[in-house]
């Protein structure tokens, strides 16, 4: 497949992720949108790697995947801790501190 | 692997190993966090010894690379490692009694501080952006958890969630920026990226660099990416806020220096106007908003944003002056901010629902009831305000001097004006400490010996740097040469 096309898809995914973070109010949905941004970057890494004919970019993807997994683990733990205290994960309801 | 030298990566790996050791022992020492703190302190000492051992080899200006060029040992990185380890050690000692008082005496605290330090050390000892990303994420994840450490307090957990969501969002930008830089330069090594920026800068390269800068600006708290700072510093346990405010900024500025002044140094004209305006915006917004704060933690948070603005002045200056100014300012900033936050920790009375101890009112007349604490806090605030003979004064002096030498008159003028505004809110706290009648009959907390020792050390640092800055300035001038 044409790398240019893959890059276009990756840019669209990234934009969707950014919009998701900015527009959605549920903590879990925001986390999913961030994952979308990271995966858009992964797609771009693979496309560039293929374009350049080296494997470097594909190896970077494994790093990003690991980081995304660690991030999800910590993030979900924080969401659970907050849910136990407040009974909600909606970021607008969490208002002790101004958002 | 032929080119993997364990000795060269020991500063970071020792920290990580001791962090795991601390975690392993944590269940055996429930309720005796201090024992684990001792293990953590030992880890920091081992890492510092490993760093000091590398110093003679790298101090001569050599750049030793290992692990396929992913780790680079040079005097610049080693210096930052030592500063970060010092901040870590002071935080650990100051936390012994504080965590017991806050009923958050989890041994995991020390493991997380060590992991955060390991991430930062990885970040400053490399010129490869993938390693920067790994270090950035390791320390960020540790800090998200540390922010929510007092997990019975809604304020703490909420600020952890806020920090996490915004932090993850900013890492998204950082990672995408890396992908674009990789596409444009064919590598994530700053040397190669710098070469590509100098020879054929494509739009993709600039967009990638911009996204990476957004990620870093978030960590440093540059306006308009600063919104999380006051809330997170206020919500986090105060010792964690002290650590975040100093260590994060130090590590992120190390990367920013390597990235902007090092790799993108030749294209100075392209980014200098942007950084100039961000610096002006950061200083002015932070200092004006800080004037209206009545919570000491929030006030110090805005103050830390303002100091990021002063530091950015020197980014724009000629590297031969500016880099030295930034390094000196970061060291003095670390001492005075750590000290001020830990004084706040010593005073701050609070429970799960509210923390009245951090309101300015509860500081009224404190100086006469706890003289040592009052003197220490006043010293740190004088230093933050930039009043001689403190480190803060000299830090500002070096920065404004480098701005004048580089003919950045606008920045120098705005910087001085901001320093005047900032003095207003720092002195307001000093006035409350000494010149107002106490508002409550409640006796202030006694200051534990461990915390007092850290405050004395920080105060000594502020005074020594303010009175005899010569040796450090000479050393830093030589470090500035080896950025990339």
Interface residues (C-beta under 8 A of the other chain):
Chain A: X7 X10 X14 X17 X18 X21 X27 X30 X31 X34 X37 X38 X40 X41 X42 X44 X45 X47 X48 X51 X52 X54 X56 X57 X60 X63 X64 X67 X70 X71 X74 X75 X77 X78 X79 X81 X82 X85 X86 X91 X94 X96 X97 X98 X99
Chain B: X130 X133 X134 X137 X141 X144 X145 X148 X151 X152 X154 X155 X157 X158 X159 X160 X161 X162 X164 X165 X168 X169 X171 X172 X173 X175 X176 X178 X179 X180 X182 X183 X186 X187 X188 X231 X234 X235
